[in-house]
């Protein structure tokens, strides 16, 4: 139950990486010459296909932070941002480090309505938030975001998709999201070393940014050829699979765990009040229970006042019932 922190590598990806290492070992500089352009080109196409975006506006970076920062430095410094107090620190930290005026509102069970009220009261040029909150698993209601975008068409909506892409089905082309950023070592199960930035054509037209400039921006710095190859491998694996069926399986497991944790009074009121939730769940147990879970080989992590569990499509019902049996014994 550790995917929201770091996902494991698939057996197939591990095997591919071993073979790729051998290619690097025997090929030396020729490995980079032969593979770099191929991996990057194909990974952009695969990622664009996976999230229904345009390949020419899809860019690979080393991580979420660099993907976001490379874009934010292009924005006028007078832009005002709206975000959340409990947001992922790399998101809000970069915004504030670049000197943008930012209003941070609390993360509540009614966060979409709170965003709407904040936009009614003050003028903002940018809304920046995670599609799924890392601290409590709240899944943003995209239907409400659509209404916000219609009411404020010039508002730029920037989304951190690190906990979202690979965990849910998503179409950038059919959404109100203007730009999507993320890292690929969690729900995409691609290993460390890659991030991404995807843009809507409308946003680039609005900001008068062209593809050629973005190519130069995102080509800066050294990136791992193997990491990009790993991303390509994982994306191709998901594209060849029945991804909707995998996500449906994950949702069924999440609902099972959610209902069982609810029976045990381990979920907070804000989580229970949400209409929809992600497959990240925070159970409210003390440190001794957390340490006991680790001793029982339950892979989880502390988040705030609780312990974060996350369900992915590689989990099964046996995992859920084994966890519940351990919790029942400990509590």
N, C-alpha and C positions, 0 to 999 in steps of 0.2 A: 504493500500500500504506500509506495514511495515515489510514484511517478511524478507527482507535483513538485518533488525536489530534484530527482534525477532518475530518468527511466533506464532500465537495463538495455543492453544491446540484444537484438535477436540473434539466434544461433546462426542464421544465414549471414547476417551482417558481420558477425565475428569471423566467420570463415572467409568472407570477401576481404575483410581488412587484413587477414593473414596473407592472403594471396597478393593483395596490393602491396604489402610490406616487402614481399619477395620481389615484386616487380621493381620497387624503388631500390632495393638492395642490389639487384643485378643491373638495373638501368642507369642509376646515378642521375646525372643531369638530364639525360634523355627522358627519364620518367616525367620530370616537370615539363619539358618541352612537348612531350606527346600527350600528356593527360590534362594539363591545366586548362587549356582552352576547351577541350571536350567536356570535362566535368562541369565547368562553370556554365557553358552554354546549355548543356542538357539539364542541369539542375534548375536553371531559370525557367526553362520550358516546362519541366515537371512540376515545379512549385506553382507556376501560373495556372497550369491545368488543375492542380489539386484544389486551389481556392478560387477558380474561375476568374482569373485576372489576365491582363495582357502581358505577354513575356517581355515586351520592350519596356514596360514600366515595373518590372520585377527585378530586384537586386539582392545579391547575396553579400552578407557582411560576416564579420567574425562573431558577432553576438548582438543581442537586442540593444544594448547601450550604444554601441557604435552606429547601428542602423538608425536609431532615433536621433542621436546627436548630429550625424551627418546631414540629416534633413533640417533639424531645428535651427542650425546656424544659417540657413538660407532665409529664415523668416525675419520680417521687420521687427526691430526690438520694441516697438510701441504696442505690439500685439498683447492683449490681455488673455490669460489662460484661466480656465475653470477646471479644477481637478478635485481629488479626494484626499483628506488628511491621512487615511490609512493606506494610500496607494503604495505600489511597489516603489521603494526608495530610489531606484535608478531612474524611474520615470519622472517623479517630481523633483528629484535632485538635479538632474540635467537641466530641466526647465528653469529652475531657480538659479543654478550656477551661470546660466547664460544671461541672466538679468531680466527675464520676463516677469512682469507683474502677474502674480498668481493668487487666486482665491481658492483656498482648500476648504471644502465642506465635509462634515462628518459622514462616515459610511454607516447608513442606517438601513433598516428593512424597506424603507420607502425611498431609496436613493434616486430612482428615476424621477419621481415627483419632486424631490428636493432639487435636482438639477434643473428641472423645468422652472421652479420658483426662482432659483438663482439667476437664470437667464432672463426672466421677466423683470427682475429688479435692477440688473446692471448689464452693461454692454460687454460682451466678450467676443474675441475673434476666434478662439480655439477652445474646444472641449477635449481634454486628454484623460483617458481612463482605460483600465484593463477590462477586457471582455469578461474575464473571470477573475475575481479578486483572490489573490494568493493567500490572504490572511484568513478568509472565512468561506471561500468557495462561491460567493454570490455570482450568479450568472446574469449579466446585464440583459434587460428586456429590449431586444432590438426593435420590437414593434413600437415601443415608446420613443426610442432613438429616432425612428423614422418620422414620427410626429414632430419631434423636436427639429429635425432637419427641414421639414416642410415649413415650420413656423419661422425658422431662422436659416434660410437657404445659404447665406454667406458664412455661416458658422463652420469652421473647419473641425471635423471630428477625427481625432487621432486615437487609434486603439492599439494597446499592447495585447498581442495575441499569443504570448508565450504559453499561457495556461489554457489556451483555447484551440489553436490550430493543431489538428490531430486528435483533439478530444471531442469536437463537434463538427457537424457538416456546416460549410459556410461558402457563400458565393460573394466575393467582393463586388462583382459587376452588378449584382442585384441587391446591394445593400446601400445604406446611407453613409458608410464608412469612407472617408476620404483617403486615409493612409493607414496601413497595417504594418506593425513591426513585431519582431519576436525572436526568440532563440529556439533552436531545434533539438535540444538535448532532453526535453521532457516528453510531451505527448507524441511527437513525431519519432521518437526513439532512434535518433540519428547520431547520438554521441555528441561530445563537446566540440566546440570550435566553429559553429556556424550560426548566423542569424540572418534575418531577412527584412527587407522593406518593400512594400507593394503600394502603388499609388493609382488613384483613379485619374483618367485623362482630364476630367473636369477640374480637379484640384490643380494640376500642373498648369492648365490654361488660366485658372484664377490667379495663380501666383506668378505667371509668366516664366515658368521653369520648363526648359525643353529636355528632351531625352539625352541629348549630347552632353549637357551640363551634368545631369545626374550620373551618366556613365563615368565622367571624370571624377565626380565626388566619391562614388562608391568603388572606384578602382584604386583609391589611395590605401596604402598600407599593405603589409604582407598577410596573406591568408593561406590557411592550410589546404593544400591540394587534397590530401587524404580526407580531411573533414568535409569538404565539399563533395567528394566522391561518396562519402558515407551518407550525406544528406540525399544525394541522387539515388543511391541504392534503396534507402528507406522509403523515399517518395514513390519510386517505381514499384516497390513491394506493396504499398498501400493502393496505388492506382490499379494494380493488377488484381487486388483482392476486392471483395464486395464490402467496400468501406461502410456504406449505410448499414449493412447487416452487423458489422463489427460494432458500430456505434449503438445500434439498437440493443445488442447484447450487453454492452457497457451500461446503458441506461437501465436495463432490467436489473442488473446486479446492483447498481447504485440505489434504485428504488427499494430493493430487498434490504440492503444495509441501512438505508434511511429509516424505513419503517421499524426495523428491529432496534435501532439506536433510539428512535422516538419512544418505543415501548419502555426502554430502560432509562428514560429521562436523561439522556446524555447529550442532547442537542439544545442549543439556546433558543430563546423565544424569537429572536430576529430571523434565524434560519427557518424555523417553523412557520413564520409569517410570510415567507417568500412564496410566490406562485410557482416559480420554477427554480431549480437549483442545479448546480454542476455536480460532477462526480468527486468533488473535494468536500470533505466533511470534517468539521472540528468537533471532537468529543471533549467534554469538560470533565477531566479527571486530574488528580493531583500528580505531583512529581514522582511519588513512589509508585503509582500505577504506571506512569510512563516508563520508568526504569524497569519495572517488572515486564512490561510489554517488550522492551528491548532484550531483556534476558530470555524471553520466550521466542526470540528470533522474529518478532513482528517488526517489519520495516516501517517506521513512522517517524515523525519529527515534531518537536514542540513548535507551536505557533501561538503567540499571545498567551492567554490563560488556559489554553487547551492543547490537545494533541491532534495533528492533522493526518487524516487518512485520505487516500485517493485511489479510486478504482479505475482500471483501464481494461481494454478489451482482451488482454491476455490473462486477466483474472477469471475465476470461475466460482460457482456456488460453494464448492468445497473450501475455497479461501475465505469466503464470507462466514460460513458456519464455524470454521476453525477459529477465526478471530472472535466471533461472538462467544464461543465456548471459553476462550481464554479470558475475555472480559467478565463473563459470568463468574468464573472462578476467582478472579482478582477483586471484584467489587463486592 
